Amino acid sequence: MFRVSKKYIFNIELFSENEQKLGDNPITYGRNMKQYWMNYKVKIISNVDMHEEIDPKKSRFTLLRKI
């Protein structure tokens, strides 16, 4: 995504601090995308959880700007 994006990257992932298994059927893993994106030249604009009433699985939105 970093290579092909022009200026911004919008990422939605299930959140987990330690990339742990979150479900059995289907097998689902969560990731900490904010930590992942720190390896790139980006500025974190937003890193927020989706409201629990909309998605109780703890999805997280991460918006980044390339620098």
N, C-alpha and C positions, 0 to 999 in steps of 0.2 A: 504494500500500500504506500509506503514511504516513497519508493522510487517513482511510481506512476502519478502520485498526487501532485497538484500544482502548488497549492498553498495550505489547504486545510485537510485534516483527516478526522473523520467521525467514526468512532469505534463503539460497538455495543457487544458486551460479553457478559456471561454469568460471572459474578465476582466471587473470588476466594483469595484469601491472603496467601495461602501456601499451595495453590494449584491442586487442591484436594478433590477427591471424587465427591460429586454432589448427588448423584442419583444412580439407580441400578438398571432401570429399564426405560429408555435406553441409557447406557453408561454415559454420564455427563461429568465433565470436569469444569471447574471455575478457574479463572485466571485474574491476576492483578495487572491489568493493562497499563495503569499509570507507571508502575515499576518497570514493566517491559519497555515502554516508550522512552524511559530515561536514557537508554543506550543510543538514542538518535538525537539529532539536532532539532529539537522541537520545544515549543512552549506549551504547557498545559493551560488551556483556556477554561475547561470545565471538566470535572470528574465527579459525577453525582449518581446516586442510586435512583432507579425508577421507583415511583411510588408503589408501596406494598399492595394497595388495593388494585392496581393495574396488573402488576406481575409480582406475585409473592416469591418467585424464585431468586430474587436479588440480582437482577440485571443491573449493570452499571454502564452509563454513557460516559465516554471520554472524548472530548473535543480538543484537538491539537492544531497548532499552527507551526509550519516549518519555518526555521530561522536560518 
